[in-house]
Amino acid sequence: MERTRQAVAPAHQGQGLGRALLKHRLNVLETDEDFDGLVYAGAVTSHPASQRNLVARGFAPFSLHKGFQGGFFGPENESEIIMLYTDSIEYEERTVYVPERYRHLVERTLAQASLDLLGRSISLTEGVTYPHPDPNSLLTDLAHDREFLWEVTAAGTTSWAETEAEILTALREQRTHMMVPIDANAPELGSLYGALEADGFTPAGFIPDWLTREGEKRDAFVFQHPPDDEPTVIDVIDEVKALIEVLGIDYRVVAEHERHWSLEI
């Protein structure tokens, strides 16, 4: 997995340098025989020109994280869009397991990358009875690779009950953004959607190929829990506004600009 991050000094913006840098980086990756993974960029919501640049180069917005990015562009936390280079997503026949209420989100996400949903089929989890989670029936792996990232997958040594307790403890003790990607290709994890919602998590998006387990790519349905959910003004292009709408996030139009929107979420 490769993350692109770039910035152009204010005095040199508007000259196409950002587009040239991004094009060069993608060309390097496409000729690198050792690279075989997802390419993504974290686009902050105060730079709509950067969002347009990424979309023009084949990136698309897949998830929105409110108050996610801190300390990079300034002292205040920034909201961020995770944008994927669609050519880097694998076409593979696999099943995505989600509740009925999220089917439209998964379909919209896959459709913007491929007309045939990248080979994925969607199976709804409503009405399915799962065994009571215990170390022998449902095992999850909780990764603390980054402070805000907790990966929940159907493999490992930690039971969901213990995982949920750890998440709740972190919610009480840490003032940090928490991002929980669920392995959406594991049917036994279907019961986690309701559990995270009950703990105050909200959907951030669906990201194909986001997780890797034992060399196998896995799709992720991502939840988030911002530490401070006060109203925030963000600047987004039409494609990101469409993502916000499919996520069901309430927003108010603050201003409509020539090429982007200012929204309060």
Backbone as CSV, one residue per row, in Angstrom:
resi,resn,N_x,N_y,N_z,CA_x,CA_y,CA_z,C_x,C_y,C_z
1,MET,0.844,-1.185,0.000,0.000,0.000,0.000,0.883,1.240,0.000
2,GLU,0.560,2.176,-0.852,1.355,3.392,-0.992,0.474,4.598,-0.727
3,ARG,0.925,5.464,0.165,0.193,6.694,0.412,0.958,7.856,-0.203
4,THR,0.242,8.665,-0.982,0.862,9.845,-1.568,0.536,11.054,-0.701
5,ARG,1.523,11.843,-0.422,1.316,13.088,0.327,2.252,14.129,-0.262
6,GLN,1.697,15.243,-0.675,2.519,16.282,-1.282,1.905,17.640,-0.990
7,ALA,2.708,18.666,-1.084,2.244,20.036,-0.862,3.115,20.970,-1.683
8,VAL,2.524,22.062,-2.147,3.234,23.082,-2.912,3.214,24.372,-2.095
9,ALA,4.381,25.017,-1.991,4.469,26.262,-1.236,3.485,27.287,-1.804
10,PRO,2.840,28.058,-0.927,1.829,29.022,-1.394,2.299,29.922,-2.527
11,ALA,3.559,30.340,-2.490,4.055,31.256,-3.521,4.112,30.616,-4.908
12,HIS,4.061,29.277,-4.965,4.189,28.584,-6.250,2.925,27.811,-6.622
13,GLN,1.840,28.014,-5.879,0.593,27.332,-6.204,-0.045,27.947,-7.447
14,GLY,-0.909,27.154,-8.098,-1.603,27.634,-9.283,-0.800,27.536,-10.560
15,GLN,0.357,26.858,-10.522,1.209,26.743,-11.706,1.276,25.309,-12.241
16,GLY,0.456,24.429,-11.684,0.440,23.052,-12.157,1.502,22.169,-11.550
17,LEU,2.217,22.654,-10.522,3.291,21.850,-9.927,2.736,20.632,-9.209
18,GLY,1.601,20.794,-8.523,1.000,19.669,-7.813,0.595,18.563,-8.777
19,ARG,0.013,18.930,-9.906,-0.376,17.931,-10.910,0.849,17.211,-11.462
20,ALA,1.915,17.973,-11.690,3.133,17.366,-12.230,3.759,16.398,-11.230
21,LEU,3.775,16.783,-9.958,4.341,15.916,-8.926,3.555,14.625,-8.800
22,LEU,2.207,14.736,-8.821,1.367,13.549,-8.697,1.552,12.635,-9.908
23,LYS,1.577,13.206,-11.100,1.778,12.401,-12.308,3.106,11.665,-12.258
24,HIS,4.159,12.349,-11.795,5.471,11.717,-11.694,5.431,10.556,-10.705
25,ARG,4.783,10.761,-9.565,4.741,9.702,-8.550,4.004,8.477,-9.069
26,LEU,2.882,8.685,-9.750,2.126,7.551,-10.289,2.928,6.831,-11.365
27,ASN,3.652,7.576,-12.196,4.490,6.945,-13.226,5.577,6.083,-12.593
28,VAL,6.162,6.561,-11.497,7.193,5.791,-10.802,6.619,4.482,-10.280
29,LEU,5.434,4.539,-9.661,4.824,3.335,-9.106,4.459,2.334,-10.195
30,GLU,3.951,2.833,-11.322,3.531,1.939,-12.400,4.708,1.203,-13.032
31,THR,5.908,1.733,-12.894,7.094,1.072,-13.466,7.893,0.315,-12.411
32,ASP,7.414,0.321,-11.165,8.112,-0.370,-10.080,7.612,-1.808,-10.008
33,GLU,8.427,-2.760,-10.425,8.019,-4.164,-10.449,7.783,-4.722,-9.052
34,ASP,8.373,-4.113,-8.034,8.230,-4.619,-6.680,6.972,-4.095,-5.984
35,PHE,6.313,-3.110,-6.604,5.124,-2.553,-5.950,3.863,-3.217,-6.486
36,ASP,3.045,-3.732,-5.592,1.779,-4.354,-5.971,0.775,-4.087,-4.856
37,GLY,0.170,-2.932,-4.884,-0.738,-2.608,-3.796,-1.592,-1.401,-4.108
38,LEU,-2.356,-1.019,-3.127,-3.292,0.078,-3.256,-2.552,1.417,-3.166
39,VAL,-2.974,2.376,-3.974,-2.426,3.732,-3.937,-3.540,4.658,-3.441
40,TYR,-3.255,5.408,-2.397,-4.278,6.308,-1.881,-3.651,7.615,-1.418
41,ALA,-4.509,8.606,-1.265,-4.069,9.917,-0.798,-5.050,10.415,0.251
42,GLY,-4.524,11.062,1.265,-5.360,11.719,2.259,-5.496,13.185,1.888
43,ALA,-6.679,13.588,1.432,-6.896,14.961,0.984,-7.652,15.735,2.056
44,VAL,-7.043,16.797,2.590,-7.721,17.578,3.623,-8.823,18.422,3.001
45,THR,-9.824,18.740,3.800,-11.012,19.402,3.278,-10.870,20.920,3.207
46,SER,-9.693,21.463,3.469,-9.464,22.899,3.298,-8.778,23.209,1.972
47,HIS,-8.509,22.156,1.159,-7.801,22.341,-0.105,-8.591,21.692,-1.242
48,PRO,-9.700,22.294,-1.685,-10.483,21.690,-2.767,-9.720,21.558,-4.078
49,ALA,-8.735,22.439,-4.316,-7.944,22.325,-5.543,-7.165,21.011,-5.554
50,SER,-6.691,20.575,-4.394,-5.984,19.303,-4.295,-6.934,18.147,-4.582
51,GLN,-8.172,18.252,-4.099,-9.165,17.218,-4.376,-9.422,17.114,-5.878
52,ARG,-9.560,18.255,-6.558,-9.792,18.245,-8.007,-8.604,17.636,-8.747
53,ASN,-7.413,17.945,-8.290,-6.209,17.405,-8.913,-6.199,15.881,-8.832
54,LEU,-6.553,15.342,-7.672,-6.562,13.892,-7.489,-7.628,13.236,-8.365
55,VAL,-8.818,13.827,-8.398,-9.889,13.263,-9.228,-9.484,13.263,-10.696
56,ALA,-8.822,14.324,-11.150,-8.391,14.419,-12.541,-7.369,13.350,-12.889
57,ARG,-6.642,12.838,-11.889,-5.624,11.819,-12.123,-6.130,10.404,-11.850
58,GLY,-7.436,10.217,-11.673,-7.984,8.871,-11.520,-8.245,8.439,-10.100
59,PHE,-8.174,9.370,-9.143,-8.514,9.056,-7.758,-10.003,9.306,-7.541
60,ALA,-10.593,8.637,-6.560,-11.987,8.849,-6.199,-12.113,8.819,-4.677
61,PRO,-13.039,9.590,-4.102,-13.199,9.618,-2.641,-13.954,8.395,-2.142
62,PHE,-13.415,7.752,-1.111,-14.022,6.534,-0.585,-14.437,6.645,0.882
63,SER,-13.821,7.525,1.653,-14.268,7.689,3.038,-13.944,9.096,3.519
64,LEU,-14.741,9.570,4.479,-14.564,10.907,5.041,-14.381,10.785,6.544
65,HIS,-13.333,11.438,7.064,-13.027,11.362,8.496,-13.000,12.758,9.091
66,LYS,-13.952,13.005,9.957,-14.105,14.325,10.564,-13.076,14.517,11.679
67,GLY,-12.305,15.604,11.595,-11.304,15.899,12.622,-10.203,14.875,12.707
68,PHE,-9.857,14.286,11.570,-8.935,13.134,11.544,-7.471,13.537,11.535
69,GLN,-7.134,14.573,10.761,-5.739,14.949,10.533,-5.346,16.102,11.453
70,GLY,-4.353,15.886,12.270,-3.915,16.934,13.177,-2.422,17.171,13.096
71,GLY,-2.016,18.435,13.204,-0.603,18.755,13.331,0.186,18.790,12.049
72,PHE,-0.455,18.607,10.894,0.295,18.606,9.646,0.186,19.957,8.935
73,PHE,-1.044,20.462,8.809,-1.240,21.733,8.137,-1.427,22.893,9.121
74,GLY,-1.479,22.608,10.412,-1.679,23.664,11.398,-2.060,23.071,12.735
75,PRO,-2.291,23.923,13.730,-2.582,23.424,15.073,-3.963,22.789,15.199
76,GLU,-4.909,23.162,14.328,-6.262,22.622,14.420,-6.384,21.320,13.627
77,ASN,-7.219,20.410,14.146,-7.476,19.174,13.416,-8.215,19.466,12.111
78,GLU,-7.848,18.734,11.078,-8.480,18.842,9.772,-9.331,17.602,9.518
79,SER,-10.446,17.780,8.818,-11.150,16.627,8.288,-10.424,16.163,7.025
80,GLU,-10.525,14.889,6.719,-9.735,14.320,5.635,-10.558,13.333,4.833
81,ILE,-10.339,13.321,3.530,-10.963,12.351,2.649,-9.912,11.349,2.213
82,ILE,-10.205,10.061,2.347,-9.307,9.042,1.806,-9.727,8.796,0.365
83,MET,-8.797,9.087,-0.557,-9.060,8.971,-1.989,-8.170,7.888,-2.575
84,LEU,-8.769,6.951,-3.297,-8.042,5.822,-3.865,-7.812,6.024,-5.355
85,TYR,-6.634,5.611,-5.793,-6.330,5.547,-7.218,-7.029,4.307,-7.748
86,THR,-8.094,4.493,-8.529,-8.977,3.368,-8.859,-8.269,2.290,-9.675
87,ASP,-7.251,2.660,-10.438,-6.514,1.659,-11.216,-5.732,0.691,-10.327
88,SER,-5.539,1.046,-9.066,-4.764,0.189,-8.170,-5.632,-0.794,-7.394
89,ILE,-6.962,-0.713,-7.538,-7.863,-1.627,-6.837,-7.956,-2.926,-7.626
90,GLU,-7.853,-4.056,-6.943,-7.869,-5.346,-7.627,-9.286,-5.739,-8.033
91,TYR,-9.413,-6.295,-9.231,-10.660,-6.934,-9.649,-10.604,-8.374,-9.140
92,GLU,-11.532,-8.737,-8.296,-11.522,-10.082,-7.724,-12.924,-10.464,-7.306
93,GLU,-13.301,-11.703,-7.593,-14.616,-12.184,-7.194,-14.585,-12.535,-5.705
94,ARG,-15.229,-11.710,-4.919,-15.351,-11.977,-3.486,-16.649,-11.367,-2.987
95,THR,-17.116,-11.837,-1.852,-18.404,-11.382,-1.317,-18.191,-10.356,-0.221
96,VAL,-18.992,-9.311,-0.259,-19.003,-8.287,0.777,-20.254,-8.485,1.622
97,TYR,-20.069,-8.632,2.948,-21.186,-8.876,3.863,-21.493,-7.600,4.634
98,VAL,-22.663,-7.021,4.389,-23.056,-5.784,5.065,-24.543,-5.824,5.378
99,PRO,-24.990,-5.072,6.396,-26.418,-4.949,6.642,-27.116,-4.246,5.478
100,GLU,-28.412,-4.473,5.340,-29.204,-3.882,4.266,-29.053,-2.366,4.212
101,ARG,-28.998,-1.721,5.399,-28.957,-0.254,5.436,-27.685,0.326,4.823
102,TYR,-26.663,-0.502,4.594,-25.416,-0.008,4.021,-25.168,-0.519,2.608
103,ARG,-26.106,-1.237,2.064,-25.902,-1.781,0.714,-25.678,-0.655,-0.305
104,HIS,-26.466,0.411,-0.222,-26.343,1.493,-1.198,-24.968,2.141,-1.146
105,LEU,-24.373,2.199,0.045,-23.052,2.808,0.193,-22.000,1.955,-0.509
106,VAL,-22.070,0.633,-0.305,-21.096,-0.264,-0.934,-21.260,-0.252,-2.449
107,GLU,-22.505,-0.299,-2.915,-22.741,-0.308,-4.357,-22.239,0.983,-5.005
108,ARG,-22.496,2.113,-4.374,-22.045,3.384,-4.938,-20.524,3.436,-4.980
109,THR,-19.877,2.966,-3.931,-18.421,2.984,-3.859,-17.809,2.131,-4.955
110,LEU,-18.319,0.905,-5.123,-17.771,0.015,-6.131,-18.077,0.506,-7.541
111,ALA,-19.255,1.096,-7.729,-19.649,1.545,-9.059,-18.788,2.698,-9.555
112,GLN,-18.298,3.525,-8.638,-17.471,4.648,-9.091,-16.087,4.186,-9.524
113,ALA,-15.725,2.967,-9.147,-14.430,2.427,-9.561,-14.559,1.491,-10.762
114,SER,-15.740,0.892,-10.948,-15.923,-0.073,-12.033,-17.407,-0.265,-12.290
115,LEU,-17.768,-0.396,-13.559,-19.173,-0.581,-13.905,-19.712,-1.921,-13.440
116,ASP,-18.827,-2.910,-13.236,-19.284,-4.238,-12.819,-18.928,-4.535,-11.369
117,LEU,-18.797,-3.496,-10.557,-18.584,-3.623,-9.101,-17.314,-4.395,-8.756
118,LEU,-16.321,-4.361,-9.647,-15.006,-4.964,-9.384,-15.085,-6.456,-9.084
119,GLY,-16.149,-7.103,-9.559,-16.297,-8.533,-9.333,-16.888,-8.895,-7.993
120,ARG,-17.139,-7.884,-7.156,-17.695,-8.178,-5.829,-19.195,-8.442,-5.914
121,SER,-19.663,-9.373,-5.096,-21.097,-9.564,-4.899,-21.425,-9.140,-3.478
122,ILE,-22.659,-8.748,-3.260,-23.064,-8.226,-1.956,-24.066,-9.174,-1.315
123,SER,-23.770,-9.595,-0.111,-24.660,-10.466,0.644,-25.102,-9.726,1.899
124,LEU,-26.401,-9.675,2.123,-26.924,-8.920,3.258,-26.907,-9.766,4.521
125,THR,-26.566,-9.125,5.640,-26.427,-9.850,6.901,-27.699,-9.844,7.727
126,GLU,-28.732,-9.117,7.311,-29.956,-9.059,8.105,-30.580,-10.455,8.211
127,GLY,-31.038,-10.797,9.392,-31.715,-12.063,9.592,-30.788,-13.236,9.797
128,VAL,-29.494,-13.008,9.747,-28.528,-14.083,9.959,-28.220,-14.200,11.448
129,THR,-28.237,-15.405,11.961,-27.929,-15.633,13.369,-26.470,-16.054,13.495
130,TYR,-25.715,-15.288,14.254,-24.304,-15.590,14.455,-24.109,-16.246,15.811
131,PRO,-23.135,-17.130,15.934,-22.867,-17.731,17.249,-22.411,-16.671,18.235
132,HIS,-22.659,-16.907,19.505,-22.194,-15.971,20.526,-20.678,-15.901,20.457
133,PRO,-20.118,-14.714,20.315,-18.661,-14.619,20.150,-17.892,-15.084,21.386
134,ASP,-17.013,-16.007,21.159,-16.108,-16.452,22.206,-14.813,-16.860,21.507
135,PRO,-13.750,-17.089,22.270,-12.449,-17.360,21.630,-12.467,-18.515,20.641
136,ASN,-13.456,-19.430,20.734,-13.475,-20.573,19.836,-14.350,-20.363,18.597
137,SER,-15.269,-19.403,18.640,-16.186,-19.226,17.522,-15.931,-17.955,16.727
138,LEU,-15.452,-16.892,17.365,-15.187,-15.647,16.661,-13.948,-15.009,17.253
139,LEU,-12.888,-15.029,16.476,-11.633,-14.454,16.920,-11.343,-13.220,16.096
140,THR,-10.876,-12.180,16.729,-10.537,-10.955,16.014,-9.132,-10.526,16.377
141,ASP,-8.556,-9.770,15.481,-7.205,-9.272,15.694,-7.275,-7.757,15.811
142,LEU,-6.885,-7.230,16.952,-6.937,-5.795,17.202,-5.531,-5.232,17.054
143,ALA,-5.328,-4.426,16.014,-4.000,-3.897,15.724,-3.897,-2.451,16.184
144,HIS,-2.858,-2.134,16.942,-2.622,-0.779,17.436,-1.473,-0.140,16.658
145,ASP,-1.438,-0.369,15.341,-0.336,0.146,14.532,-0.260,1.664,14.597
146,ARG,-1.434,2.330,14.621,-1.486,3.777,14.774,-2.507,4.070,15.861
147,GLU,-2.330,5.183,16.511,-3.132,5.465,17.689,-4.634,5.401,17.414
148,PHE,-5.036,5.842,16.218,-6.456,5.941,15.925,-6.984,4.761,15.126
149,LEU,-6.149,3.798,14.758,-6.556,2.734,13.846,-6.660,1.389,14.569
150,TRP,-7.843,0.816,14.511,-8.091,-0.498,15.117,-8.649,-1.392,14.030
151,GLU,-7.923,-2.397,13.610,-8.393,-3.275,12.561,-9.070,-4.494,13.171
152,VAL,-10.289,-4.769,12.746,-11.037,-5.908,13.256,-11.222,-6.907,12.128
153,THR,-10.616,-8.065,12.262,-10.691,-9.084,11.217,-10.995,-10.440,11.842
154,ALA,-11.407,-11.361,10.993,-11.800,-12.684,11.491,-10.607,-13.616,11.599
155,ALA,-9.598,-13.206,12.323,-8.415,-14.030,12.570,-7.646,-13.402,13.714
156,GLY,-7.019,-14.227,14.520,-6.226,-13.666,15.602,-6.475,-14.392,16.908
157,THR,-6.229,-13.715,18.017,-6.306,-14.380,19.321,-7.191,-13.653,20.316
158,THR,-7.797,-12.523,19.924,-8.576,-11.732,20.862,-10.060,-11.827,20.541
159,SER,-10.886,-12.170,21.519,-12.313,-12.304,21.271,-12.956,-10.934,21.176
160,TRP,-14.137,-10.872,20.541,-14.816,-9.592,20.372,-15.170,-8.974,21.706
161,ALA,-15.562,-9.769,22.679,-15.920,-9.199,23.983,-14.751,-8.414,24.561
162,GLU,-13.561,-8.975,24.475,-12.378,-8.269,24.973,-12.076,-7.053,24.106
163,THR,-12.252,-7.201,22.809,-12.012,-6.089,21.895,-12.958,-4.940,22.189
164,GLU,-14.232,-5.218,22.371,-15.203,-4.170,22.646,-14.845,-3.447,23.947
165,ALA,-14.413,-4.196,24.956,-14.027,-3.564,26.217,-12.850,-2.622,26.013
166,GLU,-11.887,-3.040,25.196,-10.733,-2.182,24.931,-11.140,-0.917,24.196
167,ILE,-12.052,-1.064,23.224,-12.510,0.104,22.482,-13.237,1.074,23.399
168,LEU,-14.114,0.554,24.263,-14.850,1.423,25.183,-13.911,2.125,26.156
169,THR,-12.891,1.408,26.606,-11.901,2.028,27.493,-11.180,3.159,26.777
170,ALA,-10.815,2.925,25.512,-10.131,3.963,24.739,-11.034,5.172,24.527
171,LEU,-12.326,4.940,24.325,-13.255,6.050,24.140,-13.320,6.918,25.390
172,ARG,-13.230,6.300,26.531,-13.311,7.046,27.795,-12.007,7.756,28.115
173,GLU,-10.870,7.137,27.767,-9.585,7.631,28.252,-8.789,8.418,27.221
174,GLN,-9.082,8.267,25.915,-8.283,8.919,24.892,-9.111,9.964,24.155
175,ARG,-8.553,11.142,24.015,-9.195,12.178,23.215,-8.585,12.142,21.820
176,THR,-8.850,11.070,21.109,-8.256,10.896,19.791,-9.278,10.300,18.849
177,HIS,-9.124,10.581,17.579,-9.993,10.011,16.562,-9.765,8.504,16.506
178,MET,-10.847,7.738,16.484,-10.730,6.290,16.367,-11.355,5.843,15.052
179,MET,-10.606,5.045,14.332,-11.030,4.542,13.029,-11.012,3.022,13.079
180,VAL,-12.155,2.396,12.831,-12.261,0.943,12.928,-12.683,0.350,11.584
181,PRO,-11.755,-0.225,10.833,-12.129,-0.915,9.595,-12.497,-2.378,9.901
182,ILE,-13.716,-2.778,9.516,-14.161,-4.157,9.674,-13.853,-4.930,8.398
183,ASP,-13.341,-6.115,8.526,-13.136,-6.996,7.380,-14.509,-7.350,6.814
184,ALA,-14.893,-6.707,5.713,-16.238,-6.871,5.168,-16.401,-8.157,4.370
185,ASN,-15.332,-8.943,4.197,-15.431,-10.216,3.486,-15.596,-11.401,4.432
186,ALA,-15.728,-11.122,5.723,-15.875,-12.180,6.725,-17.313,-12.187,7.245
187,PRO,-18.125,-13.160,6.874,-19.539,-13.148,7.288,-19.720,-13.206,8.798
188,GLU,-18.759,-13.825,9.509,-18.912,-13.949,10.960,-18.753,-12.625,11.691
189,LEU,-18.322,-11.574,10.974,-18.177,-10.265,11.610,-19.397,-9.372,11.388
190,GLY,-20.441,-9.914,10.790,-21.620,-9.112,10.513,-22.276,-8.537,11.747
191,SER,-22.106,-9.182,12.879,-22.732,-8.698,14.111,-22.022,-7.469,14.679
192,LEU,-20.846,-7.132,14.148,-20.096,-6.006,14.706,-20.656,-4.657,14.288
193,TYR,-21.382,-4.601,13.177,-21.916,-3.318,12.724,-22.821,-2.689,13.776
194,GLY,-23.763,-3.479,14.276,-24.667,-2.965,15.298,-23.951,-2.640,16.589
195,ALA,-22.942,-3.447,16.939,-22.216,-3.212,18.188,-21.466,-1.890,18.149
196,LEU,-20.802,-1.584,17.026,-20.080,-0.318,16.920,-21.045,0.864,16.901
197,GLU,-22.164,0.713,16.214,-23.160,1.783,16.205,-23.659,2.062,17.614
198,ALA,-23.872,1.001,18.394,-24.344,1.171,19.771,-23.315,1.895,20.628
199,ASP,-22.039,1.774,20.265,-20.972,2.446,21.019,-20.707,3.866,20.513
200,GLY,-21.534,4.348,19.596,-21.415,5.732,19.133,-20.578,5.935,17.891
201,PHE,-20.186,4.846,17.207,-19.425,4.970,15.968,-20.376,5.242,14.801
202,THR,-19.874,5.959,13.794,-20.660,6.257,12.605,-19.886,5.830,11.367
203,PRO,-20.585,5.499,10.268,-19.894,5.059,9.042,-19.033,6.170,8.458
204,ALA,-17.835,5.793,8.015,-16.939,6.728,7.338,-16.800,6.394,5.861
205,GLY,-17.119,5.129,5.484,-17.026,4.751,4.084,-16.677,3.288,3.912
206,PHE,-16.649,2.856,2.665,-16.281,1.490,2.301,-15.062,1.568,1.389
207,ILE,-13.987,0.836,1.755,-12.718,0.949,1.030,-12.282,-0.428,0.529
208,PRO,-12.330,-0.657,-0.781,-11.864,-1.944,-1.320,-10.367,-2.142,-1.078
209,ASP,-9.988,-3.391,-0.825,-8.576,-3.798,-0.697,-7.837,-3.085,0.439
210,TRP,-8.542,-2.542,1.404,-7.892,-1.733,2.439,-7.080,-2.570,3.423
211,LEU,-7.511,-3.812,3.682,-6.833,-4.675,4.646,-6.113,-5.809,3.914
212,THR,-5.083,-6.317,4.557,-4.357,-7.475,4.038,-4.143,-8.459,5.176
213,ARG,-4.538,-9.697,4.946,-4.318,-10.740,5.944,-3.691,-11.945,5.265
214,GLU,-2.483,-12.313,5.714,-1.747,-13.449,5.171,-1.614,-13.332,3.659
215,GLY,-1.315,-12.119,3.197,-1.095,-11.874,1.789,-2.357,-11.736,0.959
216,GLU,-3.522,-11.829,1.570,-4.791,-11.752,0.847,-5.446,-10.400,1.096
217,LYS,-5.859,-9.728,0.010,-6.523,-8.438,0.126,-7.928,-8.617,0.692
218,ARG,-8.356,-7.669,1.520,-9.688,-7.703,2.118,-10.317,-6.324,1.999
219,ASP,-11.622,-6.295,1.756,-12.347,-5.036,1.713,-12.724,-4.615,3.129
220,ALA,-12.837,-3.318,3.348,-13.110,-2.817,4.700,-14.305,-1.876,4.712
221,PHE,-15.209,-2.092,5.656,-16.244,-1.114,5.951,-15.750,-0.350,7.173
222,VAL,-15.602,0.968,7.026,-14.901,1.758,8.030,-15.877,2.564,8.884
223,PHE,-15.710,2.463,10.198,-16.434,3.296,11.151,-15.461,4.285,11.789
224,GLN,-15.995,5.377,12.346,-15.152,6.357,13.025,-15.856,6.866,14.272
225,HIS,-15.052,7.427,15.163,-15.570,8.045,16.387,-14.727,9.279,16.687
226,PRO,-15.143,10.456,16.169,-14.379,11.673,16.472,-14.472,12.021,17.950
227,PRO,-13.367,12.468,18.553,-13.394,12.828,19.976,-14.224,14.076,20.251
228,ASP,-14.355,14.940,19.248,-15.125,16.174,19.413,-16.025,16.317,18.190
229,ASP,-17.310,16.149,18.393,-18.232,16.127,17.274,-18.952,17.461,17.097
230,GLU,-18.240,18.547,17.384,-18.817,19.874,17.175,-18.959,20.149,15.673
231,PRO,-19.907,21.008,15.268,-20.050,21.354,13.856,-18.740,21.862,13.259
232,THR,-18.423,21.397,12.058,-17.178,21.727,11.392,-17.468,22.171,9.964
233,VAL,-16.808,23.210,9.496,-16.960,23.667,8.124,-15.849,23.062,7.275
234,ILE,-16.237,22.446,6.159,-15.276,21.827,5.254,-15.521,22.339,3.833
235,ASP,-14.469,22.328,3.010,-14.566,22.714,1.611,-14.369,21.473,0.755
236,VAL,-15.367,21.153,-0.082,-15.319,19.906,-0.848,-15.802,20.135,-2.267
237,ILE,-15.301,19.299,-3.178,-15.751,19.323,-4.564,-17.001,18.447,-4.686
238,ASP,-17.617,18.453,-5.862,-18.885,17.742,-6.054,-18.774,16.259,-5.714
239,GLU,-17.664,15.619,-6.107,-17.519,14.179,-5.875,-17.503,13.857,-4.387
240,VAL,-16.892,14.718,-3.572,-16.860,14.489,-2.121,-18.226,14.793,-1.508
241,LYS,-18.897,15.802,-1.999,-20.246,16.112,-1.529,-21.181,14.925,-1.774
242,ALA,-21.028,14.257,-2.924,-21.833,13.078,-3.217,-21.550,11.954,-2.229
243,LEU,-20.275,11.796,-1.823,-19.925,10.792,-0.822,-20.591,11.110,0.513
244,ILE,-20.570,12.371,0.920,-21.193,12.783,2.175,-22.683,12.453,2.166
245,GLU,-23.311,12.649,1.022,-24.742,12.368,0.919,-25.032,10.870,1.005
246,VAL,-24.209,10.042,0.360,-24.461,8.607,0.419,-24.136,8.046,1.807
247,LEU,-23.235,8.714,2.541,-22.955,8.310,3.917,-24.085,8.689,4.867
248,GLY,-24.971,9.566,4.428,-26.079,9.986,5.274,-25.694,11.011,6.318
249,ILE,-24.593,11.738,6.093,-24.138,12.756,7.034,-24.961,14.030,6.825
250,ASP,-25.514,14.540,7.906,-26.265,15.792,7.821,-25.305,16.950,7.557
251,TYR,-25.691,17.843,6.664,-24.845,18.997,6.381,-25.703,20.216,6.069
252,ARG,-25.085,21.362,6.198,-25.707,22.639,5.842,-24.776,23.363,4.879
253,VAL,-25.320,23.858,3.767,-24.518,24.586,2.796,-24.205,25.971,3.352
254,VAL,-22.924,26.239,3.579,-22.487,27.545,4.065,-22.283,28.500,2.890
255,ALA,-21.676,27.986,1.814,-21.437,28.810,0.629,-21.254,27.900,-0.576
256,GLU,-21.698,28.358,-1.733,-21.495,27.649,-2.990,-20.525,28.460,-3.840
257,HIS,-19.358,27.885,-4.096,-18.330,28.557,-4.867,-18.370,28.057,-6.314
258,GLU,-17.525,28.636,-7.136,-17.534,28.273,-8.549,-17.205,26.808,-8.770
259,ARG,-16.256,26.282,-7.984,-15.815,24.902,-8.213,-15.820,24.041,-6.963
260,HIS,-16.367,24.521,-5.861,-16.469,23.699,-4.664,-17.547,24.241,-3.740
261,TRP,-17.835,23.460,-2.705,-18.850,23.792,-1.725,-18.211,23.992,-0.353
262,SER,-18.743,24.905,0.427,-18.409,24.997,1.859,-19.606,24.451,2.622
263,LEU,-19.373,23.393,3.377,-20.442,22.704,4.090,-20.152,22.682,5.579
264,GLU,-21.174,22.791,6.384,-21.043,22.575,7.822,-21.588,21.189,8.126
265,ILE,-20.764,20.346,8.710,-21.171,18.973,9.051,-21.065,18.765,10.551
